[in-house]
Amino acid sequence: MALFKKRTVGKPGEWYYCLEHKKVEEGPECPAKDRFGPYASRGEAEHALEIARERNVEWENDPRWHDSAARGSEDD
């Protein structure tokens, strides 16, 4: 008996952005490695790449994610 049941149909109301097909889909249609989500709305999924860019900038500029030793060596 399998420990995890593969979900073949998505849940209504879960939205994803497929990176391979460059489209929004309701419920996961494509493999997890090719998508962002889930998002609460279609509109949010449509902006998935923009959201990811904003989060990357926040992460790159967040001092909590960079130790002071690494930052000190860049200044030398």
PQR file with spaces between the fields and no chain letter, atoms N, CA, C, O and H, PARSE charges and radii, in Angstrom:
ATOM       1  N    MET     1       0.840   -1.187    0.000 -0.4000 1.5000
ATOM       2  CA   MET     1       0.000    0.000    0.000 -0.0000 2.0000
ATOM       3  C    MET     1       0.882    1.247    0.000  0.5500 1.7000
ATOM       4  O    MET     1       1.843    1.332    0.764 -0.5500 1.4000
ATOM       5  N    ALA     2       0.556    2.195   -0.844 -0.4000 1.5000
ATOM       6  CA   ALA     2       1.337    3.421   -0.957 -0.0000 2.0000
ATOM       7  C    ALA     2       1.135    4.313    0.264  0.5500 1.7000
ATOM       8  O    ALA     2       0.030    4.417    0.797 -0.5500 1.4000
ATOM       9  H    ALA     2      -0.225    2.125   -1.464  0.4000 1.0000
ATOM      10  N    LEU     3       2.203    4.946    0.692 -0.4000 1.5000
ATOM      11  CA   LEU     3       2.103    5.862    1.824 -0.0000 2.0000
ATOM      12  C    LEU     3       1.434    7.162    1.425  0.5500 1.7000
ATOM      13  O    LEU     3       0.686    7.750    2.206 -0.5500 1.4000
ATOM      14  H    LEU     3       3.101    4.862    0.259  0.4000 1.0000
ATOM      15  N    PHE     4       1.705    7.608    0.209 -0.4000 1.5000
ATOM      16  CA   PHE     4       1.167    8.870   -0.265 -0.0000 2.0000
ATOM      17  C    PHE     4       0.365    8.618   -1.529  0.5500 1.7000
ATOM      18  O    PHE     4       0.840    7.983   -2.471 -0.5500 1.4000
ATOM      19  H    PHE     4       2.313    7.131   -0.425  0.4000 1.0000
ATOM      20  N    LYS     5      -0.827    9.114   -1.533 -0.4000 1.5000
ATOM      21  CA   LYS     5      -1.681    8.960   -2.702 -0.0000 2.0000
ATOM      22  C    LYS     5      -1.432   10.133   -3.642  0.5500 1.7000
ATOM      23  O    LYS     5      -1.505   11.288   -3.223 -0.5500 1.4000
ATOM      24  H    LYS     5      -1.213    9.630   -0.768  0.4000 1.0000
ATOM      25  N    LYS     6      -1.144    9.852   -4.889 -0.4000 1.5000
ATOM      26  CA   LYS     6      -0.894   10.902   -5.859 -0.0000 2.0000
ATOM      27  C    LYS     6      -2.206   11.582   -6.218  0.5500 1.7000
ATOM      28  O    LYS     6      -3.174   10.931   -6.610 -0.5500 1.4000
ATOM      29  H    LYS     6      -1.084    8.913   -5.229  0.4000 1.0000
ATOM      30  N    ARG     7      -2.222   12.873   -6.080 -0.4000 1.5000
ATOM      31  CA   ARG     7      -3.422   13.640   -6.394 -0.0000 2.0000
ATOM      32  C    ARG     7      -3.414   13.950   -7.877  0.5500 1.7000
ATOM      33  O    ARG     7      -2.513   14.633   -8.364 -0.5500 1.4000
ATOM      34  H    ARG     7      -1.435   13.402   -5.761  0.4000 1.0000
ATOM      35  N    THR     8      -4.396   13.464   -8.589 -0.4000 1.5000
ATOM      36  CA   THR     8      -4.438   13.667  -10.036 -0.0000 2.0000
ATOM      37  C    THR     8      -5.319   14.847  -10.425  0.5500 1.7000
ATOM      38  O    THR     8      -5.194   15.377  -11.529 -0.5500 1.4000
ATOM      39  H    THR     8      -5.128   12.909   -8.192  0.4000 1.0000
ATOM      40  N    VAL     9      -6.197   15.258   -9.540 -0.4000 1.5000
ATOM      41  CA   VAL     9      -7.087   16.377   -9.826 -0.0000 2.0000
ATOM      42  C    VAL     9      -6.896   17.417   -8.739  0.5500 1.7000
ATOM      43  O    VAL     9      -6.838   17.084   -7.555 -0.5500 1.4000
ATOM      44  H    VAL     9      -6.299   14.828   -8.643  0.4000 1.0000
ATOM      45  N    GLY    10      -6.800   18.676   -9.137 -0.4000 1.5000
ATOM      46  CA   GLY    10      -6.617   19.735   -8.166 -0.0000 2.0000
ATOM      47  C    GLY    10      -7.890   20.085   -7.438  0.5500 1.7000
ATOM      48  O    GLY    10      -8.990   19.716   -7.851 -0.5500 1.4000
ATOM      49  H    GLY    10      -6.847   18.948  -10.099  0.4000 1.0000
ATOM      50  N    LYS    11      -7.722   20.798   -6.354 -0.4000 1.5000
ATOM      51  CA   LYS    11      -8.871   21.261   -5.582 -0.0000 2.0000
ATOM      52  C    LYS    11      -9.400   22.541   -6.235  0.5500 1.7000
ATOM      53  O    LYS    11      -8.615   23.408   -6.621 -0.5500 1.4000
ATOM      54  H    LYS    11      -6.828   21.098   -6.019  0.4000 1.0000
ATOM      55  N    PRO    12     -10.694   22.660   -6.358 -0.5600 1.5000
ATOM      56  CA   PRO    12     -11.246   23.918   -6.866  0.2800 2.0000
ATOM      57  C    PRO    12     -10.835   25.068   -5.956  0.5500 1.7000
ATOM      58  O    PRO    12     -10.865   24.941   -4.732 -0.5500 1.4000
ATOM      59  N    GLY    13     -10.459   26.163   -6.544 -0.4000 1.5000
ATOM      60  CA   GLY    13     -10.049   27.324   -5.764 -0.0000 2.0000
ATOM      61  C    GLY    13      -8.555   27.391   -5.506  0.5500 1.7000
ATOM      62  O    GLY    13      -8.084   28.392   -4.965 -0.5500 1.4000
ATOM      63  H    GLY    13     -10.435   26.267   -7.538  0.4000 1.0000
ATOM      64  N    GLU    14      -7.794   26.376   -5.868 -0.4000 1.5000
ATOM      65  CA   GLU    14      -6.328   26.431   -5.776 -0.0000 2.0000
ATOM      66  C    GLU    14      -5.810   26.814   -7.153  0.5500 1.7000
ATOM      67  O    GLU    14      -6.109   26.147   -8.143 -0.5500 1.4000
ATOM      68  H    GLU    14      -8.177   25.563   -6.308  0.4000 1.0000
ATOM      69  N    TRP    15      -5.050   27.862   -7.212 -0.4000 1.5000
ATOM      70  CA   TRP    15      -4.535   28.357   -8.487 -0.0000 2.0000
ATOM      71  C    TRP    15      -3.024   28.245   -8.515  0.5500 1.7000
ATOM      72  O    TRP    15      -2.356   28.470   -7.505 -0.5500 1.4000
ATOM      73  H    TRP    15      -4.807   28.404   -6.407  0.4000 1.0000
ATOM      74  N    TYR    16      -2.492   27.900   -9.660 -0.4000 1.5000
ATOM      75  CA   TYR    16      -1.058   27.712   -9.857 -0.0000 2.0000
ATOM      76  C    TYR    16      -0.623   28.441  -11.120  0.5500 1.7000
ATOM      77  O    TYR    16      -1.425   28.717  -12.011 -0.5500 1.4000
ATOM      78  H    TYR    16      -3.034   27.717  -10.481  0.4000 1.0000
ATOM      79  N    TYR    17       0.673   28.744  -11.171 -0.4000 1.5000
ATOM      80  CA   TYR    17       1.248   29.289  -12.399 -0.0000 2.0000
ATOM      81  C    TYR    17       2.245   28.269  -12.914  0.5500 1.7000
ATOM      82  O    TYR    17       3.207   27.930  -12.225 -0.5500 1.4000
ATOM      83  H    TYR    17       1.325   28.520  -10.447  0.4000 1.0000
ATOM      84  N    CYS    18       2.015   27.774  -14.137 -0.4000 1.5000
ATOM      85  CA   CYS    18       2.906   26.789  -14.744 -0.0000 2.0000
ATOM      86  C    CYS    18       4.057   27.515  -15.426  0.5500 1.7000
ATOM      87  O    CYS    18       3.842   28.323  -16.330 -0.5500 1.4000
ATOM      88  H    CYS    18       1.234   28.050  -14.697  0.4000 1.0000
ATOM      89  N    LEU    19       5.274   27.225  -14.991 -0.4000 1.5000
ATOM      90  CA   LEU    19       6.466   27.859  -15.544 -0.0000 2.0000
ATOM      91  C    LEU    19       6.796   27.351  -16.942  0.5500 1.7000
ATOM      92  O    LEU    19       7.372   28.081  -17.749 -0.5500 1.4000
ATOM      93  H    LEU    19       5.448   26.569  -14.256  0.4000 1.0000
ATOM      94  N    GLU    20       6.442   26.129  -17.226 -0.4000 1.5000
ATOM      95  CA   GLU    20       6.739   25.551  -18.536 -0.0000 2.0000
ATOM      96  C    GLU    20       5.791   26.068  -19.610  0.5500 1.7000
ATOM      97  O    GLU    20       6.223   26.416  -20.709 -0.5500 1.4000
ATOM      98  H    GLU    20       5.974   25.536  -16.571  0.4000 1.0000
ATOM      99  N    HIS    21       4.501   26.118  -19.295 -0.4000 1.5000
ATOM     100  CA   HIS    21       3.499   26.529  -20.285 -0.0000 2.0000
ATOM     101  C    HIS    21       3.169   28.016  -20.199  0.5500 1.7000
ATOM     102  O    HIS    21       2.434   28.543  -21.035 -0.5500 1.4000
ATOM     103  H    HIS    21       4.149   25.835  -18.403  0.4000 1.0000
ATOM     104  N    LYS    22       3.711   28.687  -19.192 -0.4000 1.5000
ATOM     105  CA   LYS    22       3.482   30.128  -18.993 -0.0000 2.0000
ATOM     106  C    LYS    22       1.993   30.443  -18.911  0.5500 1.7000
ATOM     107  O    LYS    22       1.500   31.355  -19.576 -0.5500 1.4000
ATOM     108  H    LYS    22       4.308   28.260  -18.513  0.4000 1.0000
ATOM     109  N    LYS    23       1.274   29.664  -18.073 -0.4000 1.5000
ATOM     110  CA   LYS    23      -0.162   29.888  -17.943 -0.0000 2.0000
ATOM     111  C    LYS    23      -0.633   29.583  -16.530  0.5500 1.7000
ATOM     112  O    LYS    23       0.015   28.861  -15.771 -0.5500 1.4000
ATOM     113  H    LYS    23       1.675   28.923  -17.533  0.4000 1.0000
ATOM     114  N    VAL    24      -1.783   30.158  -16.207 -0.4000 1.5000
ATOM     115  CA   VAL    24      -2.428   29.923  -14.919 -0.0000 2.0000
ATOM     116  C    VAL    24      -3.327   28.704  -15.061  0.5500 1.7000
ATOM     117  O    VAL    24      -3.996   28.521  -16.078 -0.5500 1.4000
ATOM     118  H    VAL    24      -2.309   30.745  -16.823  0.4000 1.0000
ATOM     119  N    GLU    25      -3.329   27.876  -14.027 -0.4000 1.5000
ATOM     120  CA   GLU    25      -4.187   26.688  -14.053 -0.0000 2.0000
ATOM     121  C    GLU    25      -4.864   26.517  -12.696  0.5500 1.7000
ATOM     122  O    GLU    25      -4.273   26.792  -11.651 -0.5500 1.4000
ATOM     123  H    GLU    25      -2.786   28.024  -13.201  0.4000 1.0000
ATOM     124  N    GLU    26      -6.098   26.064  -12.732 -0.4000 1.5000
ATOM     125  CA   GLU    26      -6.814   25.796  -11.483 -0.0000 2.0000
ATOM     126  C    GLU    26      -6.547   24.362  -11.096  0.5500 1.7000
ATOM     127  O    GLU    26      -6.794   23.438  -11.871 -0.5500 1.4000
ATOM     128  H    GLU    26      -6.578   25.841  -13.581  0.4000 1.0000
ATOM     129  N    GLY    27      -6.047   24.186   -9.902 -0.4000 1.5000
ATOM     130  CA   GLY    27      -5.638   22.851   -9.475 -0.0000 2.0000
ATOM     131  C    GLY    27      -4.344   22.488  -10.173  0.5500 1.7000
ATOM     132  O    GLY    27      -4.088   22.982  -11.271 -0.5500 1.4000
ATOM     133  H    GLY    27      -5.847   24.937   -9.272  0.4000 1.0000
ATOM     134  N    PRO    28      -3.532   21.655   -9.585 -0.5600 1.5000
ATOM     135  CA   PRO    28      -2.254   21.330  -10.228  0.2800 2.0000
ATOM     136  C    PRO    28      -2.452   20.433  -11.442  0.5500 1.7000
ATOM     137  O    PRO    28      -2.879   19.286  -11.311 -0.5500 1.4000
ATOM     138  N    GLU    29      -2.148   20.950  -12.604 -0.4000 1.5000
ATOM     139  CA   GLU    29      -2.192   20.156  -13.827 -0.0000 2.0000
ATOM     140  C    GLU    29      -0.798   19.667  -14.195  0.5500 1.7000
ATOM     141  O    GLU    29      -0.629   18.552  -14.688 -0.5500 1.4000
ATOM     142  H    GLU    29      -1.801   21.882  -12.711  0.4000 1.0000
ATOM     143  N    CYS    30       0.192   20.508  -13.950 -0.4000 1.5000
ATOM     144  CA   CYS    30       1.573   20.178  -14.303 -0.0000 2.0000
ATOM     145  C    CYS    30       2.332   19.727  -13.053  0.5500 1.7000
ATOM     146  O    CYS    30       1.887   19.974  -11.932 -0.5500 1.4000
ATOM     147  H    CYS    30       0.055   21.414  -13.550  0.4000 1.0000
ATOM     148  N    PRO    31       3.474   19.067  -13.245 -0.5600 1.5000
ATOM     149  CA   PRO    31       4.269   18.606  -12.099  0.2800 2.0000
ATOM     150  C    PRO    31       4.702   19.763  -11.191  0.5500 1.7000
ATOM     151  O    PRO    31       4.861   20.893  -11.651 -0.5500 1.4000
ATOM     152  N    ALA    32       4.886   19.477   -9.930 -0.4000 1.5000
ATOM     153  CA   ALA    32       5.263   20.491   -8.936 -0.0000 2.0000
ATOM     154  C    ALA    32       6.550   21.210   -9.319  0.5500 1.7000
ATOM     155  O    ALA    32       6.700   22.398   -9.033 -0.5500 1.4000
ATOM     156  H    ALA    32       4.757   18.559   -9.557  0.4000 1.0000
ATOM     157  N    LYS    33       7.469   20.517   -9.955 -0.4000 1.5000
ATOM     158  CA   LYS    33       8.746   21.145  -10.324 -0.0000 2.0000
ATOM     159  C    LYS    33       8.568   22.244  -11.361  0.5500 1.7000
ATOM     160  O    LYS    33       9.475   23.052  -11.562 -0.5500 1.4000
ATOM     161  H    LYS    33       7.347   19.552  -10.188  0.4000 1.0000
ATOM     162  N    ASP    34       7.413   22.288  -12.024 -0.4000 1.5000
ATOM     163  CA   ASP    34       7.169   23.257  -13.089 -0.0000 2.0000
ATOM     164  C    ASP    34       6.159   24.333  -12.710  0.5500 1.7000
ATOM     165  O    ASP    34       5.665   25.042  -13.587 -0.5500 1.4000
ATOM     166  H    ASP    34       6.676   21.632  -11.861  0.4000 1.0000
ATOM     167  N    ARG    35       5.840   24.471  -11.419 -0.4000 1.5000
ATOM     168  CA   ARG    35       4.796   25.437  -11.089 -0.0000 2.0000
ATOM     169  C    ARG    35       5.063   26.177   -9.788  0.5500 1.7000
ATOM     170  O    ARG    35       5.804   25.710   -8.924 -0.5500 1.4000
ATOM     171  H    ARG    35       6.242   23.895  -10.707  0.4000 1.0000
ATOM     172  N    PHE    36       4.441   27.339   -9.673 -0.4000 1.5000
ATOM     173  CA   PHE    36       4.393   28.120   -8.439 -0.0000 2.0000
ATOM     174  C    PHE    36       2.975   28.016   -7.902  0.5500 1.7000
ATOM     175  O    PHE    36       2.022   27.969   -8.679 -0.5500 1.4000
ATOM     176  H    PHE    36       3.839   27.718  -10.375  0.4000 1.0000
ATOM     177  N    GLY    37       2.826   27.982   -6.605 -0.4000 1.5000
ATOM     178  CA   GLY    37       1.504   27.968   -6.010 -0.0000 2.0000
ATOM     179  C    GLY    37       1.422   26.967   -4.887  0.5500 1.7000
ATOM     180  O    GLY    37       2.418   26.314   -4.576 -0.5500 1.4000
ATOM     181  H    GLY    37       3.600   28.021   -5.974  0.4000 1.0000
ATOM     182  N    PRO    38       0.287   26.827   -4.280 -0.5600 1.5000
ATOM     183  CA   PRO    38      -1.003   27.366   -4.705  0.2800 2.0000
ATOM     184  C    PRO    38      -1.208   28.815   -4.277  0.5500 1.7000
ATOM     185  O    PRO    38      -0.638   29.285   -3.292 -0.5500 1.4000
ATOM     186  N    TYR    39      -2.036   29.499   -5.046 -0.4000 1.5000
ATOM     187  CA   TYR    39      -2.458   30.857   -4.748 -0.0000 2.0000
ATOM     188  C    TYR    39      -3.950   30.845   -4.467  0.5500 1.7000
ATOM     189  O    TYR    39      -4.665   29.946   -4.909 -0.5500 1.4000
ATOM     190  H    TYR    39      -2.499   29.117   -5.845  0.4000 1.0000
ATOM     191  N    ALA    40      -4.417   31.841   -3.733 -0.4000 1.5000
ATOM     192  CA   ALA    40      -5.818   31.896   -3.330 -0.0000 2.0000
ATOM     193  C    ALA    40      -6.747   32.334   -4.454  0.5500 1.7000
ATOM     194  O    ALA    40      -7.944   32.049   -4.417 -0.5500 1.4000
ATOM     195  H    ALA    40      -3.836   32.571   -3.374  0.4000 1.0000
ATOM     196  N    SER    41      -6.200   33.032   -5.460 -0.4000 1.5000
ATOM     197  CA   SER    41      -7.052   33.520   -6.540 -0.0000 2.0000
ATOM     198  C    SER    41      -6.323   33.428   -7.875  0.5500 1.7000
ATOM     199  O    SER    41      -5.098   33.313   -7.929 -0.5500 1.4000
ATOM     200  H    SER    41      -5.228   33.264   -5.490  0.4000 1.0000
ATOM     201  N    ARG    42      -7.095   33.480   -8.934 -0.4000 1.5000
ATOM     202  CA   ARG    42      -6.526   33.466  -10.287 -0.0000 2.0000
ATOM     203  C    ARG    42      -5.629   34.690  -10.492  0.5500 1.7000
ATOM     204  O    ARG    42      -4.543   34.584  -11.062 -0.5500 1.4000
ATOM     205  H    ARG    42      -8.090   33.573   -8.890  0.4000 1.0000
ATOM     206  N    GLY    43      -6.089   35.840  -10.028 -0.4000 1.5000
ATOM     207  CA   GLY    43      -5.319   37.077  -10.177 -0.0000 2.0000
ATOM     208  C    GLY    43      -3.961   37.002   -9.502  0.5500 1.7000
ATOM     209  O    GLY    43      -2.963   37.474  -10.046 -0.5500 1.4000
ATOM     210  H    GLY    43      -6.972   35.926   -9.565  0.4000 1.0000
ATOM     211  N    GLU    44      -3.925   36.414   -8.327 -0.4000 1.5000
ATOM     212  CA   GLU    44      -2.662   36.259   -7.613 -0.0000 2.0000
ATOM     213  C    GLU    44      -1.725   35.328   -8.396  0.5500 1.7000
ATOM     214  O    GLU    44      -0.529   35.599   -8.498 -0.5500 1.4000
ATOM     215  H    GLU    44      -4.736   36.031   -7.885  0.4000 1.0000
ATOM     216  N    ALA    45      -2.258   34.249   -8.942 -0.4000 1.5000
ATOM     217  CA   ALA    45      -1.441   33.324   -9.734 -0.0000 2.0000
ATOM     218  C    ALA    45      -0.925   33.987  -11.006  0.5500 1.7000
ATOM     219  O    ALA    45       0.180   33.684  -11.457 -0.5500 1.4000
ATOM     220  H    ALA    45      -3.230   34.029   -8.859  0.4000 1.0000
ATOM     221  N    GLU    46      -1.714   34.888  -11.589 -0.4000 1.5000
ATOM     222  CA   GLU    46      -1.279   35.600  -12.794 -0.0000 2.0000
ATOM     223  C    GLU    46      -0.059   36.465  -12.523  0.5500 1.7000
ATOM     224  O    GLU    46       0.719   36.745  -13.435 -0.5500 1.4000
ATOM     225  H    GLU    46      -2.612   35.134  -11.223  0.4000 1.0000
ATOM     226  N    HIS    47       0.115   36.890  -11.280 -0.4000 1.5000
ATOM     227  CA   HIS    47       1.255   37.728  -10.896 -0.0000 2.0000
ATOM     228  C    HIS    47       2.344   36.926  -10.187  0.5500 1.7000
ATOM     229  O    HIS    47       3.156   37.501   -9.463 -0.5500 1.4000
ATOM     230  H    HIS    47      -0.517   36.662  -10.539  0.4000 1.0000
ATOM     231  N    ALA    48       2.371   35.624  -10.383 -0.4000 1.5000
ATOM     232  CA   ALA    48       3.310   34.749   -9.672 -0.0000 2.0000
ATOM     233  C    ALA    48       4.764   35.145   -9.899  0.5500 1.7000
ATOM     234  O    ALA    48       5.549   35.171   -8.951 -0.5500 1.4000
ATOM     235  H    ALA    48       1.711   35.157  -10.971  0.4000 1.0000
ATOM     236  N    LEU    49       5.133   35.452  -11.130 -0.4000 1.5000
ATOM     237  CA   LEU    49       6.532   35.807  -11.408 -0.0000 2.0000
ATOM     238  C    LEU    49       6.902   37.131  -10.761  0.5500 1.7000
ATOM     239  O    LEU    49       8.014   37.291  -10.258 -0.5500 1.4000
ATOM     240  H    LEU    49       4.496   35.432  -11.900  0.4000 1.0000
ATOM     241  N    GLU    50       5.980   38.073  -10.773 -0.4000 1.5000
ATOM     242  CA   GLU    50       6.218   39.364  -10.125 -0.0000 2.0000
ATOM     243  C    GLU    50       6.361   39.187   -8.614  0.5500 1.7000
ATOM     244  O    GLU    50       7.239   39.785   -7.992 -0.5500 1.4000
ATOM     245  H    GLU    50       5.077   37.943  -11.181  0.4000 1.0000
ATOM     246  N    ILE    51       5.498   38.367   -8.032 -0.4000 1.5000
ATOM     247  CA   ILE    51       5.568   38.077   -6.593 -0.0000 2.0000
ATOM     248  C    ILE    51       6.906   37.422   -6.254  0.5500 1.7000
ATOM     249  O    ILE    51       7.530   37.768   -5.251 -0.5500 1.4000
ATOM     250  H    ILE    51       4.784   37.881   -8.537  0.4000 1.0000
ATOM     251  N    ALA    52       7.343   36.482   -7.083 -0.4000 1.5000
ATOM     252  CA   ALA    52       8.623   35.804   -6.844 -0.0000 2.0000
ATOM     253  C    ALA    52       9.784   36.800   -6.926  0.5500 1.7000
ATOM     254  O    ALA    52      10.698   36.750   -6.103 -0.5500 1.4000
ATOM     255  H    ALA    52       6.836   36.201   -7.897  0.4000 1.0000
ATOM     256  N    ARG    53       9.754   37.703   -7.912 -0.4000 1.5000
ATOM     257  CA   ARG    53      10.810   38.716   -8.041 -0.0000 2.0000
ATOM     258  C    ARG    53      10.866   39.595   -6.794  0.5500 1.7000
ATOM     259  O    ARG    53      11.944   39.860   -6.262 -0.5500 1.4000
ATOM     260  H    ARG    53       9.011   37.743   -8.580  0.4000 1.0000
ATOM     261  N    GLU    54       9.690   40.050   -6.327 -0.4000 1.5000
ATOM     262  CA   GLU    54       9.636   40.895   -5.134 -0.0000 2.0000
ATOM     263  C    GLU    54      10.170   40.163   -3.908  0.5500 1.7000
ATOM     264  O    GLU    54      10.900   40.744   -3.105 -0.5500 1.4000
ATOM     265  H    GLU    54       8.814   39.835   -6.759  0.4000 1.0000
ATOM     266  N    ARG    55       9.811   38.902   -3.763 -0.4000 1.5000
ATOM     267  CA   ARG    55      10.294   38.121   -2.621 -0.0000 2.0000
ATOM     268  C    ARG    55      11.800   37.909   -2.698  0.5500 1.7000
ATOM     269  O    ARG    55      12.479   37.924   -1.671 -0.5500 1.4000
ATOM     270  H    ARG    55       9.218   38.430   -4.416  0.4000 1.0000
ATOM     271  N    ASN    56      12.326   37.712   -3.895 -0.4000 1.5000
ATOM     272  CA   ASN    56      13.775   37.544   -4.047 -0.0000 2.0000
ATOM     273  C    ASN    56      14.511   38.809   -3.645  0.5500 1.7000
ATOM     274  O    ASN    56      15.540   38.735   -2.974 -0.5500 1.4000
ATOM     275  H    ASN    56      11.775   37.700   -4.729  0.4000 1.0000
ATOM     276  N    VAL    57      14.001   39.974   -4.046 -0.4000 1.5000
ATOM     277  CA   VAL    57      14.638   41.247   -3.669 -0.0000 2.0000
ATOM     278  C    VAL    57      14.591   41.416   -2.157  0.5500 1.7000
ATOM     279  O    VAL    57      15.584   41.807   -1.543 -0.5500 1.4000
ATOM     280  H    VAL    57      13.165   40.034   -4.592  0.4000 1.0000
ATOM     281  N    GLU    58      13.436   41.123   -1.550 -0.4000 1.5000
ATOM     282  CA   GLU    58      13.320   41.220   -0.090 -0.0000 2.0000
ATOM     283  C    GLU    58      14.335   40.312    0.593  0.5500 1.7000
ATOM     284  O    GLU    58      15.004   40.721    1.541 -0.5500 1.4000
ATOM     285  H    GLU    58      12.629   40.805   -2.049  0.4000 1.0000
ATOM     286  N    TRP    59      14.445   39.081    0.107 -0.4000 1.5000
ATOM     287  CA   TRP    59      15.371   38.129    0.709 -0.0000 2.0000
ATOM     288  C    TRP    59      16.816   38.593    0.559  0.5500 1.7000
ATOM     289  O    TRP    59      17.596   38.517    1.508 -0.5500 1.4000
ATOM     290  H    TRP    59      13.901   38.749   -0.664  0.4000 1.0000
ATOM     291  N    GLU    60      17.173   39.072   -0.630 -0.4000 1.5000
ATOM     292  CA   GLU    60      18.550   39.507   -0.874 -0.0000 2.0000
ATOM     293  C    GLU    60      18.941   40.700   -0.011  0.5500 1.7000
ATOM     294  O    GLU    60      20.120   40.891    0.287 -0.5500 1.4000
ATOM     295  H    GLU    60      16.539   39.134   -1.401  0.4000 1.0000
ATOM     296  N    ASN    61      17.959   41.502    0.392 -0.4000 1.5000
ATOM     297  CA   ASN    61      18.227   42.691    1.190 -0.0000 2.0000
ATOM     298  C    ASN    61      17.893   42.531    2.661  0.5500 1.7000
ATOM     299  O    ASN    61      17.978   43.501    3.415 -0.5500 1.4000
ATOM     300  H    ASN    61      17.001   41.346    0.150  0.4000 1.0000
ATOM     301  N    ASP    62      17.520   41.347    3.087 -0.4000 1.5000
ATOM     302  CA   ASP    62      17.163   41.104    4.480 -0.0000 2.0000
ATOM     303  C    ASP    62      18.407   40.707    5.268  0.5500 1.7000
ATOM     304  O    ASP    62      18.980   39.645    5.023 -0.5500 1.4000
ATOM     305  H    ASP    62      17.451   40.559    2.475  0.4000 1.0000
ATOM     306  N    PRO    63      18.831   41.550    6.214 -0.5600 1.5000
ATOM     307  CA   PRO    63      20.059   41.247    6.964  0.2800 2.0000
ATOM     308  C    PRO    63      19.963   39.976    7.804  0.5500 1.7000
ATOM     309  O    PRO    63      20.988   39.400    8.169 -0.5500 1.4000
ATOM     310  N    ARG    64      18.749   39.535    8.112 -0.4000 1.5000
ATOM     311  CA   ARG    64      18.607   38.312    8.904 -0.0000 2.0000
ATOM     312  C    ARG    64      19.071   37.084    8.137  0.5500 1.7000
ATOM     313  O    ARG    64      19.368   36.059    8.752 -0.5500 1.4000
ATOM     314  H    ARG    64      17.917   40.002    7.815  0.4000 1.0000
ATOM     315  N    TRP    65      19.142   37.156    6.809 -0.4000 1.5000
ATOM     316  CA   TRP    65      19.520   36.008    5.986 -0.0000 2.0000
ATOM     317  C    TRP    65      20.991   36.042    5.580  0.5500 1.7000
ATOM     318  O    TRP    65      21.456   35.166    4.850 -0.5500 1.4000
ATOM     319  H    TRP    65      18.900   37.988    6.310  0.4000 1.0000
ATOM     320  N    HIS    66      21.714   37.034    6.045 -0.4000 1.5000
ATOM     321  CA   HIS    66      23.132   37.150    5.702 -0.0000 2.0000
ATOM     322  C    HIS    66      23.925   37.297    6.991  0.5500 1.7000
ATOM     323  O    HIS    66      23.656   38.197    7.786 -0.5500 1.4000
ATOM     324  H    HIS    66      21.337   37.746    6.638  0.4000 1.0000
ATOM     325  N    ASP    67      24.884   36.433    7.202 -0.4000 1.5000
ATOM     326  CA   ASP    67      25.668   36.578    8.425 -0.0000 2.0000
ATOM     327  C    ASP    67      26.704   37.684    8.241  0.5500 1.7000
ATOM     328  O    ASP    67      27.138   37.970    7.125 -0.5500 1.4000
ATOM     329  H    ASP    67      25.103   35.701    6.556  0.4000 1.0000
ATOM     330  N    SER    68      27.085   38.289    9.341 -0.4000 1.5000
ATOM     331  CA   SER    68      27.967   39.462    9.292 -0.0000 2.0000
ATOM     332  C    SER    68      29.351   39.094    8.773  0.5500 1.7000
ATOM     333  O    SER    68      30.016   39.945    8.183 -0.5500 1.4000
ATOM     334  H    SER    68      26.732   38.057   10.247  0.4000 1.0000
ATOM     335  N    ALA    69      29.807   37.873    8.967 -0.4000 1.5000
ATOM     336  CA   ALA    69      31.130   37.467    8.459 -0.0000 2.0000
ATOM     337  C    ALA    69      31.167   37.531    6.929  0.5500 1.7000
ATOM     338  O    ALA    69      32.150   37.994    6.350 -0.5500 1.4000
ATOM     339  H    ALA    69      29.267   37.181    9.446  0.4000 1.0000
ATOM     340  N    ALA    70      30.122   37.077    6.290 -0.4000 1.5000
ATOM     341  CA   ALA    70      30.066   37.105    4.824 -0.0000 2.0000
ATOM     342  C    ALA    70      29.999   38.530    4.321  0.5500 1.7000
ATOM     343  O    ALA    70      30.646   38.868    3.330 -0.5500 1.4000
ATOM     344  H    ALA    70      29.323   36.701    6.760  0.4000 1.0000
ATOM     345  N    ARG    71      29.218   39.379    4.993 -0.4000 1.5000
ATOM     346  CA   ARG    71      29.122   40.770    4.575 -0.0000 2.0000
ATOM     347  C    ARG    71      30.442   41.496    4.792  0.5500 1.7000
ATOM     348  O    ARG    71      30.827   42.340    3.982 -0.5500 1.4000
ATOM     349  H    ARG    71      28.693   39.104    5.798  0.4000 1.0000
ATOM     350  N    GLY    72      31.141   41.172    5.887 -0.4000 1.5000
ATOM     351  CA   GLY    72      32.424   41.819    6.164 -0.0000 2.0000
ATOM     352  C    GLY    72      33.472   41.492    5.131  0.5500 1.7000
ATOM     353  O    GLY    72      34.300   42.342    4.806 -0.5500 1.4000
ATOM     354  H    GLY    72      30.828   40.487    6.545  0.4000 1.0000
ATOM     355  N    SER    73      33.458   40.270    4.600 -0.4000 1.5000
ATOM     356  CA   SER    73      34.455   39.889    3.604 -0.0000 2.0000
ATOM     357  C    SER    73      34.187   40.544    2.264  0.5500 1.7000
ATOM     358  O    SER    73      35.117   40.726    1.478 -0.5500 1.4000
ATOM     359  H    SER    73      32.785   39.579    4.864  0.4000 1.0000
ATOM     360  N    GLU    74      32.951   40.903    1.979 -0.4000 1.5000
ATOM     361  CA   GLU    74      32.638   41.583    0.719 -0.0000 2.0000
ATOM     362  C    GLU    74      33.146   43.009    0.723  0.5500 1.7000
ATOM     363  O    GLU    74      33.471   43.557   -0.330 -0.5500 1.4000
ATOM     364  H    GLU    74      32.195   40.755    2.617  0.4000 1.0000
ATOM     365  N    ASP    75      33.218   43.630    1.924 -0.4000 1.5000
ATOM     366  CA   ASP    75      33.646   45.019    2.029 -0.0000 2.0000
ATOM     367  C    ASP    75      35.162   45.167    1.918  0.5500 1.7000
ATOM     368  O    ASP    75      35.649   46.278    1.709 -0.5500 1.4000
ATOM     369  H    ASP    75      32.954   43.184    2.780  0.4000 1.0000
ATOM     370  N    ASP    76      35.909   44.094    2.050 -0.4000 1.5000
ATOM     371  CA   ASP    76      37.381   44.167    2.034 -0.0000 2.0000
ATOM     372  C    ASP    76      37.928   44.448    0.663  0.5500 1.7000
ATOM     373  O    ASP    76      39.143   44.538    0.490 -0.5500 1.4000
ATOM     374  H    ASP    76      35.514   43.191    2.219  0.4000 1.0000
